[in-house]
Amino acid sequence: MIYETRVYRCVPGRLPALLKRFETITLKLFEKHGIRQAGFFTTLIGESNQELTYLLAWESLAEREKKWTAFQTDPDWIAARAQTEADGQIVGNIVSQLLVPTAFSAVK
């Protein structure tokens, strides 16, 4: 397995809009495209409380490329993103890392 960590730093005050978009729109589209989530988190203590961090689980880099590209180019996602950003940009920046478990990891 490959795990992807994605950290979305929101424009100040826009974290509630991002959380609502994931809960009501994005997760349904992830399901449509076979994208498996391994957890979603907000920051309790850390550099910023305007972040959403989440993990995705992939069988391979090829699976990620195929499914992530299909999601990003889905007309339903493009329309939903535009609609939810009608009041302004939600995410200031995104940091993504692809991780592989070590031999001694509890998560494989």
C-alpha atoms as one frame of an Amber mdcrd trajectory, in Angstrom:
protein
   0.000   0.000   0.000   0.925   3.597  -0.569  -0.550   6.268   1.642  -0.985
   9.846   0.579  -1.033  12.601   3.165  -2.707  15.770   1.967  -2.710  18.962
   4.019  -5.009  21.772   2.920  -4.264  25.147   4.486  -7.370  27.268   4.163
  -7.724  30.948   3.522  -8.450  32.452   6.986 -12.007  31.696   8.092 -12.745
  29.253   5.249 -12.115  25.915   7.003 -15.869  25.419   7.689 -16.572  25.774
   3.955 -13.895  23.186   3.134 -15.212  20.728   5.711 -18.752  21.136   4.379
 -17.554  20.581   0.801 -15.775  17.358   1.752 -18.711  16.080   3.791 -21.429
  16.856   1.259 -19.680  16.671  -2.126 -16.083  15.491  -2.277 -16.474  12.208
  -0.399 -19.315  11.140  -2.709 -17.081  11.835  -5.704 -14.189   9.963  -4.071
 -16.534   6.988  -3.710 -17.638   7.313  -7.342 -13.994   7.099  -8.443 -12.944
   4.371  -6.001 -10.711   6.659  -3.940 -10.266   5.192  -0.432  -9.826   7.521
   2.496  -7.917   6.416   5.584  -8.831   9.364   7.822  -9.587  13.073   8.039
  -8.250  15.387  10.730  -8.320  19.016  11.794  -5.502  20.557  13.788  -6.080
  20.817  17.536  -2.580  22.046  18.419  -0.035  23.072  15.817   1.081  25.783
  13.481  -2.393  26.542  12.134  -5.959  25.690  13.100  -7.030  26.441   9.523
  -5.862  23.089   8.143  -7.497  19.889   7.032  -5.206  16.858   6.885  -6.329
  13.610   5.339  -4.950  10.272   4.250  -5.729   8.307   1.114  -4.829   4.643
   0.543  -3.578   3.466  -2.849  -2.607   0.035  -4.145   0.014   1.552  -6.465
   1.181   4.777  -8.087  -0.608   3.700 -11.258  -3.912   3.389  -9.379  -3.404
   6.831  -7.867  -2.658   8.404 -11.232  -5.705   6.844 -12.887  -8.232   7.550
 -10.133  -6.950  10.978  -9.078  -6.910  12.183 -12.691 -10.460  10.892 -13.213
 -11.609  12.718 -10.066  -9.908  16.003 -10.941 -11.341  16.025 -14.465 -14.855
  14.925 -13.448 -17.313  17.592 -14.641 -19.313  17.147 -11.409 -16.194  18.010
  -9.345 -15.288  20.969 -11.549 -18.808  22.381 -11.242 -19.038  21.730  -7.489
 -15.670  23.323  -6.841 -16.645  26.430  -8.806 -19.985  26.648  -7.003 -18.460
  26.266  -3.525 -15.847  28.916  -4.327 -18.378  31.454  -5.603 -17.852  33.400
  -2.348 -14.081  33.242  -2.754 -11.154  30.884  -2.645 -11.235  28.237   0.104
  -7.774  26.648   0.036  -4.608  28.730   0.131  -2.209  25.868  -0.530  -1.968
  22.081  -0.563   0.941  19.907   0.505   0.915  16.261  -0.580   3.264  13.416
   0.297   3.220   9.796  -0.849   4.307   7.427   1.923   5.150   3.738   2.074
   4.928   1.821   5.377   8.118   0.514   6.950   8.518  -3.193   7.687   7.670
  -2.497  11.349   4.670  -0.230  10.765   1.350  -1.148  12.371  -0.268   0.182
   9.197   0.626  -1.870   6.106
